[in-house]
Amino acid sequence: MTSWAGRTAAEIAAAVREKRVTPREVVAEHLARIELLDARVGAFRTLRATAALAEADEVAARADLAELPLAGVPVAVKDNLAVRGESTRNGTAASPDTPADEDHVTVARLRAAGAVVVGLTNCPELCVFGTTEGVYGTARNPWDTTRTAGGSSGGSAAAVAAGMVPIALGNDGMGSLRIPAANCGLVGLKPGHGVAPAGIGHGDWFGMSENGPLATTVEDARLMFSVLAGTETATAGSAERAAKGVSVAATDAVRAGEPVTRTVAVSVRSPLMGVTVSRPYADAARAAGELLAGAGHRVRRADPPYPVWLGTTSLAHWTAGTAVDAEGLDPRRLARRTRVHAALGRRFVASVRGGVRREQLRERFEPFFAEHEVLLTPALARRGPAAAEWHRRGWLRNVLVNTNYSPLTPPWNLTGWPAMAVPFGTLASGVPGAVQLVGRPGSEAVLLELAGQLEELRPWTRTAPLEGAGEGS
């Protein structure tokens, strides 16, 4: 008997389109895997078992089944995006337990492409921190369940890394998609501003937050991104083109397999003063650069001109975004760390809204990216912290832990430029390592191209070998 849990989205969609398996069979297998594993992993806030099976049957009955890019593919959605008929809790008891009337536009696009939403995944309260825990549970790294999956898209990343779903929807305001992707050995793409629909919270953290895919392969990330961005029409031909690597960006179009030489800068310097990058992550970035150089790219060591004020600017935007999202919520139902974060941020809302510092940062980086097409860095500075009740700990302790392990992601939210996490190597603890690729506006296809080359040159194990997970891992 063929097992579909643990297969890629591209494999599943092709099999469903060709009627080698039904959407119900695929969804049922993944629901069974979730029931088996999620007590240990904590990926899901709520599971839509009955609804998902019914919706799988609806997909099977569609007249355009043979043309759906994500036909019958189970997908998980981060619990800060609306799913019709389900409440959106955003990791907090302060949110209303009211079913959404309509899907968020990204969810609607996934469903239109044939995907089936099996559940909503855990995130930290108001998606503030880089660890995922709170009143709805703790999302753990399936590679090492003593460690956090990361945040704030931690539940989505854990679900994919455990093979509970082949792809999941997350979002990224200061690294919230790339951080858990790096922790859990996944491909995670934060598109540039305006490429895929946002609509996250109350204003997308001043335009810094973007929705994007979490996947176990570059092929799946490219396919899901094409659906989210609306750059591929829902036809079998487009699904095949996306799976084979046709560009999904409006510019810098490339086709997989065509030799294109890129100019890549490798930097292992932390953007934040006083924060250092540990040797394993620095070594991974250097090794990835050597691989790309061996593949014919022009690779050299070069550090972006990070300004000394980057840390204070990041903190101002981070806290101000939370202050806006906390408006109208009962503060008594928020964790203390969230209340402190929002209170600090209220001082910065007016200044942050003008976007002056963000424009200054873009202007500062533009000459560097005119010389280098892509920046390659470590994805993290050190491994993720313990899977603990961080929401019960003090604000300063949370901020320091988050800053010390993930200083490399926030600059690219401030600029609004595309960035992605790519698995690379293995740490001494046995968990995956990761690097980050950053590009100019419109370079999503270039980042995916280089990520695909890294995947080919240094393949990774796609899902964590959880005991009792069965075949397909």
Summary of the structure (lengths in Angstrom):
residues: 473
radius of gyration: 20.3
end to end distance: 15.2
largest distance: 59.9
contacts: 1884
relative contact order: 0.15
helix: 41%
strand: 16%
